Amino acid sequence: MALRRSKFPRDAVHHPLFARVYARLSVAADLRGGVAAYREELLAGLSGRVIEIGAGNGLNFAHYPSAVSEVVAIEPERSLRRLAAQAALDADVPVDVVPGAAEALPVKGEAYDAAVVSLVLCSVRNLPRALAEISRVLRPGGELRFFEHGIGESRSLVVTQRALDRTVWPLLFGGCHTARDPLAAIAAAGFGIERHRRLSVPKKGLRLPSSPCVLGVARKPGTF
């Protein structure tokens, strides 16, 4: 693994209470909310060296296909990183869990065939900078796989999301913002959007401010 010195401390994010809650809710969402199927779709067809940014408690690891030769999983929160390291032991592909922040990835440039972001762009401190870092570490023509929640399609929901983002939501949910537009941000960072589809999590039942999601593939310009 090609590492470089990070400008951020090893624990750039520290939300121990949220981490415990997230670890439980994310497993429930996988089992009962249909998220496991979205993870499978997100990672299908990947190969070569992959960097995953914001790996959380490592729920993606079980879904990486065998053609992936290595996963470097970046997780800034200590408690979640510990859980991710445990999940890595059961993965069918080699997974190395390391500390780091999305805005200063601790790896060398143009070292990876693909990058994965999964429900993480909502909480990075500087979204344009994080996407610029992802572009830096991807080889020309490399893929960005994304599964993110973001801004709603109805005016009433957007008004609610923006009000929550200015008040309680980031405090309660580890810095999460509901009204970010991940698709627009990815395109603004210079990636070409190859395909995407919008969905709701959960599929049925109560819609939350974080329910609108987008899943897709983008590509860094250039060729291998």
Protein Blocks (a to p, Z undefined) as FASTA:
>chain_A
ZZdddfbdfblbccfklmmmmmmmmmmmmmmnommmmmmmmmgoiacjdddehklnopmm
mmpcfklmbdcdddfbfklmmmmmmmmmmpcbdcdddeddfklccbdehkbfbdcdehkl
mmgmblmlmmmmmmmmpcehiacddddddddfbfklmmmmmmmmmmmmmmmngoiafkbc
fklmmmmnopacfbdcdddddfbhjddfklpccddddddeddZZ
